[in-house]
Amino acid sequence: MPNDPVMIALEDQVVCYRRLAKLAEIQHAHVQNSQTDGLLDVLTRRQEVLDQVADLEQVIAPMKRKWADYLTTLGPGQRVSAEGLLSETKTLLEQITTADRNDAIVLQQRKLNLGKQINQASAAKTINRNYAASAYGARRATMDIQT
C-alpha cells in the first residue's frame, strides 16, 4: 500500500509536529525576551499548523480507533514505519506541551509581578498625596471666581 492515505497523513502529521516544536522554541525565546509582537506572530503561525494537524487527524483518527486491525493490513516495513511515526508524534506532542506549560508559568509570574507593581505604585501615590496634604495643607483653588 504505497499510496495509503493514512500513512501519508501520518508522515505529514509528523512534519507538522516538527514545525510546531520549532515554533514552540521560537515562542519560548519571545516569551523570555518579552517580545509581544513576535509572540503574536508565532501564535498565528502555530494556529495555521494546528489547523493542518486537525485536517490530517480526520484521516488518521478512524484508524487509531482500530489501530491493531489497521496494522495487520500493512506490510512489515510499513508497520514499523507507522508505529515509528505515531511514536514520534506522541514524543513531539509531549515536548510541545511541556514547553507551552513552562511558557504559561513564566507569563503568569509576570502577570502577578505586574499586579504587585501596580498596587505598589497606587499605594505610593496615596502616601505621597497624604504626605503633601499634611505637610502643606489642603490645596486651595488658584483662581478667584468671585466677581
Secondary structure, 3 states (H helix, E strand, C coil): CCCCHHHHHHHHHHHHHHHHHHHHHHHHHHHHCCCHHHHHHHHHHHHHHHHHHHHHHHHHHHHHHCHHHHHHCCCHHHHHHHHHHHHHHHHHHHHHHHHHHHHHHHHHHHHHHHHHHHHHHHHHHHHHHHHHHHHHCCCCCCCCCCC
